[in-house]
């Protein structure tokens, strides 16, 4: 029995809401189980936001602690603490639109008295540690911030279901996509472990954007096919805002969104060159991309003006260049010229506008390092991290054991068979389902990205979940001969049983993972800094530590974990000279020019602890930088000497089991370097 359309839409919307709330509660529970966040002091909560997470939360806290929202915003626009002494617009540099939005909502909630007073109590920590005060409630900034993140996670769950339902034209397809996502949760997302990262906000919006493009590709494939492109067509008889809003928001929230958008543009171009999508639709979508890039630039995100922007401009320029040849050249020749001109003009822009690509040159360097023997300090720092390694065997094994990959492959085979059957009836290109073809290409791009860089499996696996949902699509099952509804239902139940066979073990294990955050050594360090250093004392050290130091002590730092910035890569390279073989006087002079007052040495980096990969100690990276020349000359690593032995010209002012703090005494240190040798004679 067919369900009336309005009831069907209501049921779909209701299930999407349930999926969203379920995922929101699930990640919130996992986060609490992992850190015991509710029983941590505010300092411990801040320290639990490791690496760049601490820096993002720092800016949210700046806004919440300001008397008004706009005063907090001004602090972001005139920030000299994260890249001291350089004053920057932090909103422009760090993609802080999520923190600005959360800060605005926090101030409005306070203004309208919507935040209940927090509940507080004293926590006995034992082991000789001091008692701490712990507070809960949305009035506590850390709680408000994480709740803000969890609702984005809820958005991910809802869109996964809606997306899967639309692609498969089946509620069961949407449920299988969502179930696959939950079963492979640790392979699909890390929001439960790293809430403040940009992907926590941008990925749900990217998913929304790709869902919107899927719908538009379906509905506008055969509209206005014979019309010449005109800019007014993107506003007239085209869902401009439907694509523009999520595209602009995703670019504003995360600098990596541009690379996802670039793969989308390439996927759409391939469909056009295969004559599956008409030129006018491609130009309409590309124009929306261009306007989104410009809009995100107004919000301070200039990172989009890179290879993604040049590709978009290249597509539009190619159309203007070749439009006069459409009636002269054959279709195949025209496609060949479009491919050559599009990528040729894109490369030419990239070659000319080298300054615009400076911040993102490391992306291409990483790919170059993975495909060749190319190495530099920055590529090694990335590739030595597990996140930037090739996708490990365990990840492939996980999605095979959960039946995610087998069902996704089966769905692909079923789609190809369906298209083959359609080809005999409708011919090329009408036999192809444009929306499925687009998502297949998008998934293929994500698979390649994830295979190269393990961290990017967070794009690949959710899209495999969407493709897996197609396995129960009625149109495919009927092509295979399953026209009886009972047989189709049995097949659907078999698929669900297959997913659950090993799947729920993973969910159960993830839910049983309990822990409690504690970092006494770091807490001891920060407490010493707050009690014994001036408020304007400038610090340098390990990138991830500097973000937490900035957040907890409010002392300015010269380097931070935002390694996407060339300026920050250059600064960190100078600070990390402490872990090489240069002499102490040279490193001291480098830090003095950077106006550093205190240098924090991390034991793990100093001695290469906890890094199982060979050649990945910082001293190894420096040896590669100078081709081992300093090592051959017998120069010893500087860091162990300063940490344990003679720290001159620095002064050791603090030490515990993990950290050593060295002070630069500018008033007492003078290095006298005579221009000619001096002969000392006794009288």
Secondary structure, DSSP 8 states (H G I E B T S, - for coil): ----HHHHHHHHHHHHHHHHHHHHHHHHHHHHHHH-GGGS-HHHHHHHS-THHHHHHHHHHHHHHSSSHHHHHHHHHTB-SSSTT--B-HHHHHT-HHHHHHHHHHHHHHHTT-S---EEEEE---TT---EEEEESTTSHHHHHHHHHHHHHHHHHHHHHHHHHHHHTSHHHHHHHHHHHHHTHHHH--TTT-TTSHHHHHHHHHHHHHHHHHHHHHHTTTSSTTS---GGGGTSSS-HHHHHHHHHHHHHH-TTHHHHHHHHHHHHHHHHHTTSS-HHHHHHHHHHHHHHHHHHHHTT-GGGTTHHHHHHHHHHHHHHHHGGGTTTS-HHHHHHHHHHHHHHHHHHHHHH-GGGGSTTHHHHHHHHHHHSS---HHHHHHHTSGGGS---HHHHHHHHHTTHHHHHHHHHHHHHHHHHHHHHHH-TTTTS-HHHHHHHHHHHHHHHHHHH-GGGHHHHHHHHHHHHGGGG-HHHHHHTT--SHHHHHHHHHHHHHHHHHHHHHHHHHHHT-------HHHHHHHHHHHHHS-TT--EEE-HHHHHHHHHHH---BS--S-TTSHHHHHHHHHHGGGGSS--HHHHHHHHHHTT-SEEEEEHHHHHTTT--STT-SHHHHHHHHTTTHHHHTT---HHHHHHHS--TTSEEEEE-SSEEEEE--TTT------SS-------
